[in-house]
Amino acid sequence: MSDLPPPPPEPAAPAPAAPVAGTAVAPVPAELVRSPLSDGEWHRLHPLTPLLRGGLFLIVLIGIVVANLRDRLIELVFPWMLPDGVEWDEYAAEADPVEYLVTHELLLIALLAVVVTLVVLLALFWTSWRFHTFRITGDDVEVRSGVLFRTHRRAPLDRVQGVDLTRPMVARLLGAAKLEVVGAGLDSNVKLEYLSTANAETIRADILRLASGRRLGAQAARGEAAGTRTRAAVATVGAGLTGLIDGAEAPVEEPESVVHIPTGRIIGAHLLSGSTLWLIALVAAVVVGSIFGTPWVLFSIVPALIGFGTYWFRQITRSLRYAIAPTPAGIRITFGLFTTITETLPPGRIHAVEIAQPLLWRKFGWWRLRVNRLSGRSATDTQSVQFADVLPVGTRADAERVLRLLLPGLPADEQERLFPQGVLGPAEGDGFATTPRRARWLRPLSWRRNGFRLTPDVLLLRSGVLRRVLVVLPLARLQSVRISQGPLDRRLDVANLTGHTVLGQVSGGLGILDRAATQRVWEDVAVAVVAASAADRSHRWDAEDDEPDAASPDAAPAEAPRPDAAPAEAPRAEAADSGAVEPDAVSPDAVPAEPSRPDAADSSAVATAPTTEERT
């Protein structure tokens, strides 16, 4: 046995801090928030939240009561509707439950039961409201709810894709609204329902400013170390004075919309949609069936007309009160007549744009714009189409104005070429690689339009003759590119090109293209994506004024060069960084997987596990 003393125990590594109540959280920068509810402390929602969330249950309960008291109500309001020769006492004794309770001396017990039920409901609502809290810190938006089964949801600010504000009709009458913080994955949204309308507007602006300023945290720390504490103190005092003057719950003014859609155009656009063609075909089939078959088939038109009428009414009312305008935090889109939805779509969150013109709209010169962006909903969600339409119907001038908002980084000359060459083309010298002559019989009508063009900023996919479509894929947001071939494609030496973005209503696929041209653009995209991602700054919304002057001594050091700045002798390394694979190593059918990059959070690509949720 050794006589040496035992070695001293090694210090234990500190355990990671658990996100529990009472743990220190990142402070909220005072100069970025306006609402007193964005101070990093736990707050409760609107007192009417349980009533608004349980509104359907209350409506059903009221309906049951009214149905049981219908005869008493009829006697009080419409006494002439009682059957002739029947006295109310005789009729009520058999049909009215109140009369039954009175005659059997059960009225007191019934009233006591109603009071107990109301007290229990109020107690449950109050308990639910007490345990439903939220807080906004410098890092996250958190919501805790539940009494027996507790739920704690957290949305990191650096993964926020946008903030939607919804005002259902009943909530709007009560001055309330709900916020939905959009995350980067399915079922990742965090909801604050409900808040007062003024608080909801202010908190939404606070979250968007914090989500942008989150990326500038390191820069702010360097600026403070360089001696800018005085500047920060002045900004904090200025923000406080502004809050005292404007008020903590001052409503946010609606910015002026760049597009105004007449009500008649919205109604006409929906009546001239594809659903109308299906209705006409259905009516024609039913009429033919009734002539050559059984006449009673005509009665099936009635439920079809009711269904289509309901669908049209819902779609038209959702498109009314449409407005779109630029704000420092992104594009502000408002729509809806009864339930008004206002969403703020920050720049850099748009992964694909589609410009389309159905055949029935061509005579009127109408266009529709759709986008793919992370919404926290599945592509099959009933509201996914509504949220995808950033311009439900508009003229060419309207579409061009909205395109400038959606693609602010696209050069002016490219913006001017989108419509004449991309949407309305083909045009001479437009640069689109179209379907080769040997495969034109597969695209007998659209072979002139069916093509693609790559620029330093976007990948353009043009298709369709009866329905003109141009898809714009920003390279900074592109996830991967795939080329594929089937047996017939290999025979004709053509291929299919697909640009992968987040799931949405916009398809990035285009078929029957020259294989050699597709192979070249596949390789070129690999290099262009890296360069576009390195130069892109659209994800840093609301932060232009915060960028330090490059000439000042307090300026933050420049970003490290990206792989596209490497010497020219290593183009394959660039392709590997962008998620592409060398063509000679993998077959064209393979889908290149995009590896994670250190700046993935900063480039606002799809984030892995953007929202955490724990249940106890």
C-alpha positions as CSV (number, residue, x, y, z in Angstrom):
1,M,0.0,0.0,0.0
2,S,1.4,3.4,-1.0
3,D,2.1,6.0,1.7
4,L,1.3,8.9,-0.7
5,P,-1.7,11.0,0.2
6,P,-4.7,10.5,-2.0
7,P,-5.0,13.1,-4.8
8,P,-7.4,16.0,-4.2
9,P,-10.8,15.4,-5.8
10,E,-11.3,17.1,-9.1
11,P,-13.8,19.9,-9.1
12,A,-17.1,18.8,-10.5
13,A,-18.2,20.4,-13.8
14,P,-21.1,22.8,-13.3
15,A,-24.4,21.3,-14.3
16,P,-26.4,23.1,-16.9
17,A,-29.0,25.4,-15.5
18,A,-32.5,23.9,-15.8
19,P,-35.2,26.1,-17.1
20,V,-37.3,26.2,-14.0
21,A,-39.1,28.9,-12.2
22,G,-36.9,31.3,-10.4
23,T,-33.8,30.6,-12.6
24,A,-32.0,33.7,-13.8
25,V,-33.0,34.7,-17.3
26,A,-31.5,37.0,-19.9
27,P,-32.5,40.6,-19.1
28,V,-34.7,42.4,-21.6
29,P,-33.0,45.4,-23.2
30,A,-35.0,48.4,-22.1
31,E,-34.5,50.3,-25.3
32,L,-36.2,47.5,-27.4
33,V,-39.5,47.2,-25.5
34,R,-42.4,49.4,-25.0
35,S,-44.9,47.3,-23.1
36,P,-44.7,46.8,-19.4
37,L,-45.6,43.2,-20.0
38,S,-42.3,42.6,-21.8
39,D,-40.1,43.1,-18.7
40,G,-39.0,39.5,-18.3
41,E,-41.5,38.8,-15.4
42,W,-44.4,36.4,-15.4
43,H,-47.8,38.0,-16.2
44,R,-51.3,36.8,-16.6
45,L,-53.4,37.0,-19.7
46,H,-56.6,39.0,-20.3
47,P,-59.2,38.1,-17.5
48,L,-61.7,37.1,-20.2
49,T,-59.4,34.5,-21.6
50,P,-61.2,31.5,-20.1
51,L,-64.5,32.8,-21.4
52,L,-63.1,33.4,-24.9
53,R,-61.4,30.1,-25.1
54,G,-64.4,28.2,-23.8
55,G,-66.9,30.2,-25.9
56,L,-68.1,27.2,-27.8
57,F,-69.1,25.4,-24.6
58,L,-71.0,28.4,-23.4
59,I,-72.8,28.7,-26.8
60,V,-73.8,25.1,-26.6
61,L,-75.0,25.5,-23.0
62,I,-77.0,28.6,-23.9
63,G,-78.5,26.8,-26.9
64,I,-79.7,24.0,-24.6
65,V,-81.3,26.4,-22.2
66,V,-83.1,28.3,-25.0
67,A,-84.3,25.1,-26.6
68,N,-85.9,24.0,-23.3
69,L,-87.4,27.4,-22.7
70,R,-88.6,27.9,-26.3
71,D,-92.3,27.6,-25.4
72,R,-92.0,30.1,-22.6
73,L,-90.2,32.5,-24.8
74,I,-92.7,32.1,-27.6
75,E,-95.6,32.9,-25.2
76,L,-93.8,36.0,-24.0
77,V,-92.7,37.3,-27.4
78,F,-95.1,35.8,-29.9
79,P,-98.3,34.8,-28.1
80,W,-100.2,34.6,-31.4
81,M,-98.2,31.5,-32.4
82,L,-99.8,29.3,-29.8
83,P,-102.2,26.6,-31.2
84,D,-105.8,27.8,-31.7
85,G,-108.2,27.1,-28.8
86,V,-105.4,26.1,-26.4
87,E,-104.8,28.0,-23.2
88,W,-101.2,28.7,-22.2
89,D,-101.6,26.9,-18.8
90,E,-102.7,23.7,-20.5
91,Y,-100.0,23.9,-23.2
92,A,-97.2,24.8,-20.8
93,A,-98.1,22.0,-18.4
94,E,-97.1,19.5,-21.1
95,A,-94.4,21.4,-23.1
96,D,-92.7,23.9,-20.8
97,P,-90.1,22.7,-18.3
98,V,-90.4,25.8,-16.1
99,E,-94.1,25.1,-15.6
100,Y,-93.2,21.6,-14.7
101,L,-90.8,22.7,-12.1
102,V,-93.3,25.2,-10.6
103,T,-96.1,22.7,-10.4
104,H,-93.9,20.0,-8.8
105,E,-92.3,22.5,-6.4
106,L,-88.8,22.0,-7.8
107,L,-88.1,25.6,-8.8
108,L,-85.9,26.3,-5.7
109,I,-83.9,23.2,-6.3
110,A,-83.4,24.0,-10.0
111,L,-82.3,27.6,-9.1
112,L,-79.9,26.3,-6.5
113,A,-78.4,23.9,-9.1
114,V,-78.0,26.7,-11.6
115,V,-76.2,28.8,-9.0
116,V,-73.9,26.0,-8.0
117,T,-73.1,25.3,-11.7
118,L,-72.3,28.9,-12.3
119,V,-70.1,29.1,-9.2
120,V,-68.2,25.9,-10.2
121,L,-67.7,27.3,-13.8
122,L,-66.5,30.6,-12.5
123,A,-64.1,28.8,-10.1
124,L,-62.7,26.7,-12.9
125,F,-62.3,29.7,-15.2
126,W,-60.6,31.7,-12.4
127,T,-58.2,28.8,-11.6
128,S,-57.4,28.3,-15.2
129,W,-56.7,32.0,-15.6
130,R,-54.5,32.1,-12.5
131,F,-52.3,29.2,-13.7
132,H,-52.0,30.5,-17.3
133,T,-49.0,32.9,-17.4
134,F,-46.4,34.1,-19.9
135,R,-43.2,36.1,-19.9
136,I,-40.9,37.6,-22.5
137,T,-37.2,37.6,-21.7
138,G,-34.1,38.5,-23.7
139,D,-34.0,34.9,-25.0
140,D,-37.4,33.4,-25.2
141,V,-41.2,33.8,-25.1
142,E,-42.6,31.3,-22.5
143,V,-46.1,30.2,-21.7
144,R,-47.2,28.1,-18.7
145,S,-50.6,26.6,-18.4
146,G,-52.6,23.8,-16.8
147,V,-53.6,23.0,-13.2
148,L,-53.3,19.2,-12.8
149,F,-51.3,18.7,-16.0
150,R,-48.8,21.5,-16.3
151,T,-47.4,22.6,-19.7
152,H,-44.5,24.9,-20.3
153,R,-43.7,26.0,-23.8
154,R,-40.7,28.1,-24.9
155,A,-40.0,29.7,-28.2
156,P,-36.4,31.0,-28.6
157,L,-36.3,34.5,-30.1
158,D,-33.6,33.6,-32.5
159,R,-36.0,31.1,-34.1
160,V,-39.0,33.4,-34.5
161,Q,-40.3,33.4,-38.0
162,G,-43.0,36.0,-37.4
163,V,-45.8,37.0,-35.1
164,D,-49.5,36.8,-36.1
165,L,-52.2,38.8,-34.4
166,T,-55.8,37.4,-34.7
167,R,-59.0,39.2,-33.7
168,P,-62.0,36.8,-33.7
169,M,-65.3,38.5,-34.0
170,V,-66.4,38.0,-30.4
171,A,-63.0,38.8,-29.0
172,R,-62.9,42.0,-31.1
173,L,-66.2,43.1,-29.7
174,L,-64.6,42.7,-26.2
175,G,-61.4,44.5,-27.1
176,A,-59.2,41.4,-27.1
177,A,-56.9,39.7,-29.5
178,K,-54.5,36.7,-29.5
179,L,-50.8,36.6,-30.5
180,E,-49.2,33.6,-32.2
181,V,-45.4,33.5,-32.2
182,V,-44.5,31.5,-35.3
183,G,-41.7,29.0,-34.8
184,A,-39.6,27.1,-37.3
185,G,-41.2,23.6,-37.0
186,L,-44.6,21.9,-37.1
187,D,-46.7,22.5,-34.0
188,S,-44.0,24.9,-32.7
189,N,-46.1,28.0,-32.4
190,V,-46.5,29.6,-29.0
191,K,-49.9,31.3,-28.4
192,L,-50.7,34.2,-26.1
193,E,-54.5,34.1,-26.0
194,Y,-55.9,36.5,-25.1
195,L,-54.5,40.0,-24.5
196,S,-56.1,43.4,-24.8
197,T,-55.8,44.7,-28.4
198,A,-53.5,47.6,-27.4
199,N,-51.2,45.2,-25.4
200,A,-51.2,42.7,-28.2
201,E,-50.0,45.3,-30.7
202,T,-47.3,46.6,-28.5
203,I,-46.1,43.1,-27.4
204,R,-45.9,42.0,-31.0
205,A,-43.7,44.9,-31.9
206,D,-41.5,44.1,-28.8
207,I,-41.1,40.4,-29.8
208,L,-40.1,41.4,-33.3
209,R,-37.6,43.9,-32.1
210,L,-36.1,41.4,-29.6
211,A,-36.0,38.6,-32.2
212,S,-34.0,40.9,-34.4
213,G,-31.8,42.3,-31.7
214,R,-31.1,38.8,-30.4
215,R,-28.7,38.4,-33.3
216,L,-26.9,41.6,-32.4
217,G,-26.1,40.6,-28.8
218,A,-22.5,39.9,-29.4
219,Q,-22.1,43.1,-31.2
220,A,-23.7,45.1,-28.4
221,A,-21.4,43.4,-25.9
222,R,-18.4,44.4,-27.9
223,G,-19.7,48.0,-28.2
224,E,-20.2,48.1,-24.4
225,A,-16.7,46.9,-23.8
226,A,-15.4,49.6,-26.2
227,G,-16.8,52.3,-24.0
228,T,-20.3,52.9,-25.3
229,R,-22.1,52.6,-21.9
230,T,-22.9,56.3,-22.1
231,R,-24.6,55.8,-25.4
232,A,-26.6,52.8,-24.1
233,A,-27.7,54.8,-21.1
234,V,-28.9,57.7,-23.3
235,A,-30.9,55.3,-25.4
236,T,-32.5,53.7,-22.3
237,V,-33.5,57.1,-20.9
238,G,-34.8,58.2,-24.3
239,A,-36.9,55.0,-24.6
240,G,-38.3,55.7,-21.1
241,L,-39.3,59.3,-21.9
242,T,-40.9,58.1,-25.2
243,G,-42.9,55.6,-23.2
244,L,-44.1,58.2,-20.8
245,I,-45.2,60.5,-23.6
246,D,-46.9,57.9,-25.8
247,G,-48.2,55.7,-23.1
248,A,-47.5,52.0,-22.4
249,E,-50.6,50.8,-24.3
250,A,-50.7,53.3,-27.1
251,P,-52.2,51.5,-30.1
252,V,-50.0,51.0,-33.1
253,E,-51.2,52.9,-36.2
254,E,-51.9,50.8,-39.2
255,P,-49.4,51.6,-42.0
256,E,-50.9,52.6,-45.3
257,S,-51.4,49.7,-47.6
258,V,-49.6,49.7,-51.0
259,V,-52.5,47.7,-52.5
260,H,-56.2,48.4,-52.4
261,I,-58.4,45.5,-53.7
262,P,-62.1,46.5,-54.6
263,T,-64.7,44.2,-53.1
264,G,-66.1,43.5,-56.6
265,R,-62.7,42.2,-57.7
266,I,-62.5,39.8,-54.8
267,I,-66.0,38.4,-55.5
268,G,-65.3,38.1,-59.2
269,A,-61.9,36.4,-58.6
270,H,-63.5,33.7,-56.4
271,L,-66.4,33.2,-58.8
272,L,-63.9,32.8,-61.7
273,S,-61.8,30.2,-59.9
274,G,-61.3,26.5,-60.5
275,S,-64.0,25.6,-58.0
276,T,-66.6,27.3,-60.3
277,L,-65.5,25.1,-63.2
278,W,-66.0,22.0,-61.0
279,L,-69.4,23.3,-60.0
280,I,-70.4,23.8,-63.7
281,A,-69.1,20.3,-64.6
282,L,-71.1,18.8,-61.7
283,V,-74.3,20.6,-62.7
284,A,-73.9,19.5,-66.3
285,A,-73.3,15.9,-65.2
286,V,-76.4,15.9,-62.9
287,V,-78.6,17.4,-65.7
288,V,-77.4,14.8,-68.2
289,G,-78.0,12.1,-65.6
290,S,-81.5,13.3,-65.0
291,I,-82.3,13.4,-68.7
292,F,-81.0,9.9,-69.5
293,G,-81.6,8.4,-66.1
294,T,-83.7,9.2,-63.0
295,P,-85.1,12.7,-62.6
296,W,-84.7,12.7,-58.9
297,V,-81.0,13.1,-59.4
298,L,-81.7,16.8,-59.9
299,F,-82.3,17.1,-56.1
300,S,-78.6,16.4,-55.5
301,I,-77.8,19.8,-56.9
302,V,-79.2,21.5,-53.8
303,P,-76.7,20.3,-51.3
304,A,-73.9,20.9,-53.8
305,L,-75.0,24.5,-54.3
306,I,-75.2,25.0,-50.5
307,G,-71.7,23.6,-50.1
308,F,-70.2,25.8,-52.8
309,G,-72.0,28.8,-51.6
310,T,-70.7,28.3,-48.1
311,Y,-67.2,27.9,-49.4
312,W,-67.4,31.0,-51.5
313,F,-68.8,33.1,-48.7
314,R,-66.0,31.9,-46.3
315,Q,-63.3,32.6,-48.9
316,I,-64.6,36.0,-49.8
317,T,-65.1,37.2,-46.3
318,R,-61.5,36.1,-45.4
319,S,-60.1,38.1,-48.3
320,L,-62.0,41.3,-47.4
321,R,-60.3,44.2,-45.5
322,Y,-57.0,43.1,-47.2
323,A,-54.0,45.4,-46.7
324,I,-50.2,44.9,-47.1
325,A,-47.6,47.5,-46.1
326,P,-43.9,47.6,-45.2
327,T,-42.9,48.2,-41.6
328,P,-39.4,48.2,-40.0
329,A,-40.1,44.7,-38.7
330,G,-41.3,43.2,-42.0
331,I,-44.3,43.1,-44.2
332,R,-47.6,43.6,-42.4
333,I,-50.5,41.7,-44.0
334,T,-54.1,42.1,-42.7
335,F,-57.2,40.3,-43.9
336,G,-60.6,39.0,-42.8
337,L,-64.0,40.6,-42.3
338,F,-65.3,38.8,-39.2
339,T,-62.1,37.3,-37.9
340,T,-59.3,39.8,-38.6
341,I,-55.8,38.4,-38.9
342,T,-52.7,40.6,-39.0
343,E,-49.4,38.9,-39.6
344,T,-46.0,40.4,-39.7
345,L,-43.7,38.6,-42.1
346,P,-40.1,39.6,-41.5
347,P,-37.8,39.8,-44.5
348,G,-35.5,36.8,-44.8
349,R,-38.4,34.4,-43.8
350,I,-39.7,34.1,-47.4
351,H,-38.4,30.9,-49.0
352,A,-40.3,30.9,-52.3
353,V,-42.6,33.2,-54.2
354,E,-45.1,32.2,-56.9
355,I,-46.7,34.5,-59.4
356,A,-49.7,32.9,-61.1
357,Q,-52.6,33.8,-63.4
358,P,-55.4,31.4,-63.9
359,L,-57.0,31.2,-67.4
360,L,-60.3,32.9,-66.4
361,W,-58.3,35.9,-64.9
362,R,-56.3,36.6,-68.0
363,K,-59.0,38.9,-69.6
364,F,-59.1,41.1,-66.5
365,G,-55.3,41.2,-66.0
366,W,-55.4,39.7,-62.5
367,W,-52.6,38.0,-60.7
368,R,-52.1,36.1,-57.5
369,L,-49.0,35.9,-55.3
370,R,-48.2,33.0,-52.9
371,V,-45.2,32.4,-50.7
372,N,-43.6,29.5,-48.8
373,R,-42.6,30.5,-45.3
374,L,-42.4,28.8,-41.9
375,S,-45.8,29.1,-40.3
376,G,-45.8,26.4,-37.6
377,R,-48.7,24.7,-39.4
378,S,-48.7,21.6,-41.6
379,A,-49.2,22.0,-45.4
380,T,-52.7,20.3,-45.1
381,D,-53.9,22.8,-42.5
382,T,-57.1,24.5,-43.6
383,Q,-55.6,27.9,-43.0
384,S,-52.3,27.2,-44.8
385,V,-53.7,28.4,-48.2
386,Q,-55.0,31.6,-46.6
387,F,-51.7,32.4,-45.0
388,A,-49.8,31.5,-48.2
389,D,-51.7,34.1,-50.3
390,V,-49.9,37.4,-49.8
391,L,-51.9,38.9,-52.7
392,P,-55.2,37.1,-53.3
393,V,-55.9,39.0,-56.5
394,G,-54.4,42.1,-58.0
395,T,-53.4,43.9,-61.2
396,R,-49.9,43.7,-62.6
397,A,-49.0,47.0,-60.9
398,D,-50.2,45.6,-57.6
399,A,-48.2,42.4,-58.1
400,E,-45.0,44.4,-59.0
401,R,-45.4,46.5,-55.8
402,V,-45.8,43.4,-53.6
403,L,-42.9,41.7,-55.3
404,R,-40.6,44.6,-54.3
405,L,-41.7,44.1,-50.7
406,L,-41.2,40.3,-50.8
407,L,-37.8,40.4,-52.6
408,P,-36.1,43.6,-51.4
409,G,-32.6,42.3,-52.1
410,L,-33.3,41.6,-55.8
411,P,-31.5,44.1,-58.0
412,A,-33.7,46.7,-59.8
413,D,-32.9,45.4,-63.3
414,E,-33.9,41.9,-62.3
415,Q,-37.2,43.3,-60.8
416,E,-38.0,44.9,-64.1
417,R,-37.3,41.7,-66.0
418,L,-39.5,39.5,-63.9
419,F,-42.8,40.2,-65.6
420,P,-41.9,40.8,-69.3
421,Q,-39.5,37.9,-69.5
422,G,-40.3,35.6,-66.6
423,V,-44.1,35.8,-66.2
424,L,-45.2,36.9,-69.7
425,G,-42.3,35.3,-71.6
426,P,-40.8,33.8,-73.6
427,A,-38.9,36.8,-74.9
428,E,-35.8,36.9,-77.1
429,G,-32.7,36.8,-75.1
430,D,-34.4,36.2,-71.8
431,G,-31.8,33.6,-70.8
432,F,-34.2,30.8,-69.9
433,A,-33.2,27.2,-70.7
434,T,-36.3,25.6,-72.1
435,T,-37.5,22.1,-73.1
436,P,-35.3,20.7,-75.9
437,R,-36.7,19.9,-79.4
438,R,-36.5,16.1,-78.9
439,A,-38.9,16.2,-75.9
440,R,-41.3,19.0,-77.0
441,W,-44.1,16.4,-77.6
442,L,-44.2,15.9,-73.9
443,R,-45.0,19.6,-73.4
444,P,-46.9,20.3,-76.6
445,L,-48.4,23.7,-75.4
446,S,-45.9,25.0,-72.9
447,W,-42.4,23.9,-74.3
448,R,-41.6,27.5,-75.2
449,R,-42.3,28.7,-71.6
450,N,-41.1,25.6,-69.7
451,G,-37.7,26.6,-68.5
452,F,-35.4,28.0,-65.8
453,R,-32.8,30.7,-65.3
454,L,-30.2,31.2,-62.6
455,T,-29.1,34.6,-61.3
456,P,-26.7,35.5,-58.5
457,D,-29.8,36.0,-56.2
458,V,-32.6,33.7,-57.3
459,L,-33.5,30.6,-59.3
460,L,-36.5,31.3,-61.6
461,L,-38.8,28.5,-62.8
462,R,-41.3,29.3,-65.5
463,S,-44.1,27.1,-66.7
464,G,-47.7,26.9,-67.9
465,V,-49.6,28.3,-70.9
466,L,-53.3,28.1,-69.7
467,R,-52.1,28.9,-66.2
468,R,-49.1,31.1,-66.3
469,V,-46.7,30.5,-63.4
470,L,-43.3,31.9,-62.3
471,V,-41.7,30.5,-59.2
472,V,-38.9,32.6,-57.6
473,L,-36.6,30.7,-55.2
474,P,-34.2,33.0,-53.3
475,L,-30.8,31.3,-53.2
476,A,-30.1,32.4,-49.6
477,R,-33.2,30.4,-48.4
478,L,-32.8,27.4,-50.7
479,Q,-32.3,24.1,-48.8
480,S,-31.2,21.8,-51.6
481,V,-31.6,21.0,-55.3
482,R,-32.5,17.7,-56.9
483,I,-32.2,16.4,-60.4
484,S,-34.1,13.2,-61.3
485,Q,-34.8,11.0,-64.3
486,G,-37.3,8.3,-65.2
487,P,-37.0,5.7,-67.8
488,L,-38.5,7.9,-70.5
489,D,-36.4,10.9,-69.4
490,R,-33.2,8.8,-69.8
491,R,-34.3,7.8,-73.2
492,L,-34.8,11.4,-74.3
493,D,-31.8,12.7,-72.4
494,V,-33.9,15.1,-70.3
495,A,-34.2,15.6,-66.5
496,N,-36.4,17.1,-63.8
497,L,-35.2,19.9,-61.6
498,T,-36.6,20.5,-58.0
499,G,-35.6,23.3,-55.6
500,H,-36.4,22.3,-52.0
501,T,-37.8,24.9,-49.6
502,V,-39.9,24.6,-46.5
503,L,-43.3,22.9,-47.0
504,G,-45.9,25.2,-48.5
505,Q,-48.3,25.8,-51.4
506,V,-45.5,26.8,-53.8
507,S,-43.9,23.9,-55.7
508,G,-40.3,24.3,-56.8
509,G,-40.4,21.5,-59.4
510,L,-39.9,21.7,-63.2
511,G,-39.7,18.8,-65.6
512,I,-38.6,17.9,-69.2
513,L,-35.4,19.9,-69.3
514,D,-32.2,19.3,-71.1
515,R,-30.1,16.9,-68.9
516,A,-26.7,18.7,-69.6
517,A,-28.2,22.1,-68.8
518,T,-29.8,20.7,-65.6
519,Q,-26.5,19.2,-64.5
520,R,-24.7,22.5,-65.0
521,V,-27.3,24.5,-63.1
522,W,-27.2,21.9,-60.3
523,E,-23.5,22.5,-59.9
524,D,-23.8,26.3,-60.3
525,V,-26.5,26.5,-57.6
526,A,-24.2,24.8,-55.1
527,V,-21.7,27.7,-55.5
528,A,-24.3,30.4,-55.8
529,V,-26.2,29.4,-52.6
530,V,-23.0,29.7,-50.5
531,A,-22.3,33.2,-52.0
532,A,-25.9,34.4,-51.6
533,S,-26.1,33.1,-48.0
534,A,-22.8,34.9,-47.1
535,A,-24.0,38.2,-48.5
536,D,-27.6,38.0,-47.3
537,R,-28.6,40.3,-44.5
538,S,-32.3,40.3,-44.9
539,H,-32.8,38.2,-41.8
540,R,-31.5,41.1,-39.6
541,W,-34.7,43.1,-39.8
542,D,-35.2,46.3,-37.9
543,A,-31.5,46.5,-37.3
544,E,-30.1,48.8,-40.0
545,D,-29.7,51.7,-37.6
546,D,-28.0,49.5,-35.0
547,E,-25.2,48.5,-37.3
548,P,-21.9,50.2,-36.3
549,D,-20.1,52.4,-38.6
550,A,-17.2,50.6,-40.3
551,A,-14.9,53.6,-39.9
552,S,-15.6,54.1,-36.2
553,P,-13.3,52.6,-33.6
554,D,-16.2,51.0,-31.9
555,A,-17.1,49.0,-35.0
556,A,-17.5,45.3,-34.5
557,P,-15.0,43.1,-36.4
558,A,-16.2,41.9,-39.7
559,E,-17.5,38.4,-40.2
560,A,-15.1,35.7,-41.0
561,P,-14.9,34.9,-44.7
562,R,-17.3,32.1,-45.8
563,P,-16.3,29.1,-48.0
564,D,-17.2,31.0,-51.2
565,A,-14.2,33.3,-50.5
566,A,-11.8,30.4,-50.8
567,P,-9.4,30.2,-53.8
568,A,-10.7,29.2,-57.1
569,E,-9.0,25.8,-57.0
570,A,-11.5,24.4,-54.5
571,P,-15.0,24.7,-56.1
572,R,-16.0,21.3,-54.8
573,A,-15.6,22.4,-51.2
574,E,-18.1,25.1,-51.8
575,A,-20.5,22.6,-53.2
576,A,-20.1,20.5,-50.1
577,D,-20.8,23.4,-47.8
578,S,-24.0,24.2,-49.6
579,G,-25.4,20.7,-49.3
580,A,-24.7,19.6,-52.9
581,V,-22.9,16.4,-54.0
582,E,-20.4,16.0,-56.8
583,P,-22.2,14.6,-59.9
584,D,-19.6,12.0,-60.5
585,A,-19.9,10.6,-57.0
586,V,-23.7,10.2,-56.7
587,S,-26.4,9.5,-59.2
588,P,-28.6,12.4,-60.3
589,D,-31.5,10.9,-58.5
590,A,-29.9,11.4,-55.2
591,V,-31.2,14.3,-52.9
592,P,-28.2,16.1,-51.5
593,A,-28.5,16.5,-47.7
594,E,-27.6,19.9,-46.4
595,P,-25.2,19.8,-43.4
596,S,-25.6,22.2,-40.6
597,R,-23.5,25.3,-40.7
598,P,-22.3,27.4,-37.7
599,D,-24.4,30.3,-38.9
600,A,-27.6,28.4,-39.5
601,A,-29.5,30.3,-36.9
602,D,-28.3,33.6,-38.3
603,S,-29.3,32.7,-41.8
604,S,-32.9,32.0,-40.7
605,A,-33.0,28.6,-42.5
606,V,-35.1,25.8,-41.0
607,A,-34.1,25.5,-37.4
608,T,-34.0,22.1,-35.6
609,A,-36.3,22.0,-32.6
610,P,-37.2,25.7,-32.6
611,T,-39.6,25.3,-29.7
612,T,-39.3,23.2,-26.6
613,E,-42.2,21.9,-24.6
614,E,-42.2,20.0,-21.3
615,R,-45.1,18.4,-19.6
616,T,-45.4,17.3,-16.0
